[in-house]
Amino acid sequence: MTQTGPTILTLDPKRQAETKTYFFDLTNLLVQGEVISTVGSSALPSPTDLIVSNPQVNGGLVGVLLSGGTAGVFYTITGSFTTSLGQRLEPTFVVQVVP
């Protein structure tokens, strides 16, 4: 299975003062038995004050901790996931930071 186009997901807004875990379900991009093996990410605009950390993986579910950010800014987070079958997936997530 290969990804045929960009995957863009809009996340619930994050309050500026909160540190919050967001979970992404990527199972629809995987074949049966395939799992996420490595996780990376980048955030824009750059330089960014939105911190993406603490990746957690459970099969096709990926969780990341988001903290910081500037109120009113929409951040684009691009994931970089490698799977157990060699796929490289790069879905994009958009989150707005609110006061």
Buried (B, 14 or more C-beta within 10 A) or exposed (E): EEEEEEBEBEBEEBEBEEEBEBEBEBBEBBEEEBBBEEBEBEBBEEEBBBBBEEBEBEEBBBBBBBBBBEEEBEBBBBBEBBBEEEBEBBBBBEBBBEE
